[in-house]
C-alpha cells in the first residue's frame, strides 16, 4: 500500500521532469530508464548508459593521444620556424611592406593545413583570403587564388571555384625544407601572372595564440613603378645594383628569391600554428569528454541504485505478502 | 576569444615603439590598409603585416660609423644577427667585393664563393651558395644565402673529385637541361676549390 503510494508519487515527479527540460539532451537520453524505474519494470537496463560511457572513454583516450602527438610535432617544428624568421626581415627592411598597394592583378596565396581537427585556423585564413579578394576586386582590378593545403581548398572551391588558379596539397608528406618550397615557389611564379602576391597564413606567436598575417610580395615592374613614384620605395633608386646583369634582371631575381623566402617562413609558421591549434583543440576535447564521463557515471550509479532498490522493494513486499 | 584579447594587447603595445623614420612611414602604409579593410570588411580584424613583427632599423647616421653591422641569414638559421665587424668580402657575380662601414647603398647578387668576415680577433671564412646582399646607408649589411658553410668543414679531396665528375658530365651532356645542371656543378665545385686553396 505504501509502496503503491510511493510509486504514484514518483510518477507525479516524473512528469514535470520530462516536460521542464526538453533541451537537455543528456537528461532526455536517460529518460527511458528513469521512466521504466518509476513505472515499475523489473529489469532496468544500465546497458545504454554503460555503452555511452565506454565510447566516451575511448574518445577521451584518442584525443589525449592526439594532443601528445601534436605537442611532440610542435616541438620539432617550432625551432625551425623560429630560425627561419630572420629570412624575410632583410627583404622587408629593403623593400618595405605595402599592403595597400594598388595593382591590377592580385594573387592571394592561402596557406592552410591538410588535416583537420585543428581548431579555427583554416577558417580564419579563408575568411581573410576572401576579404582580401573582395578588397582587391573592382572595375579594373582582379584577384585570383592559389591554394596550398586541402582544408582551404575545400572551403574555397565551394564559392570561388573559377578564381582558383592553382592548388597544391600534401605539402607535409616529407618534412618541410627549403628546396621543396623553392620548387613550389618556382611553379607558382611560372604559372601565375601577378602584379602583387599576398600570402595569407597564421603566424605562430605562442601555443595558444596565432595571428593571421598577410605578407605582400610585389612583381619587379610594380617595384620599379613604386620606386619611381616616390613614397615608401623612393630610396630604392639610391641603391646601386652590383651584378653583371641589368637592373631589371636583378630585380626579377630579387622578387623571386623574396617570394621563396617569405613562402618558406609562412609554411613553417602555419605548420606550427596548426600543431598548436590541434593541441588546444584536443585538450579541450579531452576535458569535455572527462566532464561528460563524470555526468554519465553519476547517472549510471543512480540507475543502478534505483534498480537495486526496486528489486529489494519487490522482494520485501513479496515476503511481507507471504507472512502477513 | 583569448586569441583576440592577446592580439589587441599586442597591437596596443606596438604603438609605443621608439621613434624611427622607418616606423613612421611603415605605420602610414599600414594605416591606409587598415582603413581600407575596415571600410569594406567591418566584421573581421585586419591581419597583421610583417612590419609589425620587425625591429625597426636605425636611420643613417650623420658621421661615419666605425663598425659594420652584419646579418647573415639562411633558411634554417641566422648565422649572425646584428654582429659588429670591421669588413666583409662578399662574392658578387662580378667578383669579390669588399664592404666597409659607410659603403654606398647597394643591392648585390651573389654567386657561389667565399665570404670572409673580418673582425678584431681574426677572419672567419664561409663558403656561400647563391643569394643576395643588401648594404644600407646606415652601415647595415644583410646577406641572405641558401647555404653557408665554414670552410674548415669542406673537404678538398671530395671537392676535386666532384669537379672532375661534373666536368665529365658537362662534356657528355646532350640536352640543354643536362648541360645547365652540369655547368652549375662545375661552377660550384671550382669555386669551392679556389676558396679552399686561396
Interface residues (C-beta under 8 A of the other chain):
Chain A: X80 X83 X84 X85 X86 X87 X88 X89 X90 X91 X92 X93 X94 X96 X97 X98 X99 X100 X127 X128 X131 X134 X135 X178 X200 X203 X205 X208 X209 X210 X211 X212 X213 X214 X215 X216 X232 X235 X238 X239 X240 X241 X242 X243 X244 X245 X250 X253 X254 X257 X261 X262 X264
Chain B: X2 X3 X6 X7 X10 X22 X25 X26 X29 X30 X32 X33 X36 X37 X40 X41 X44 X45 X47 X48 X49 X50 X51 X53 X54 X57 X71 X73 X74 X75 X76 X77 X78 X81 X92 X93 X94 X97 X104 X105 X106 X107 X108 X109 X131 X132 X134 X136 X137 X140 X142 X144 X146
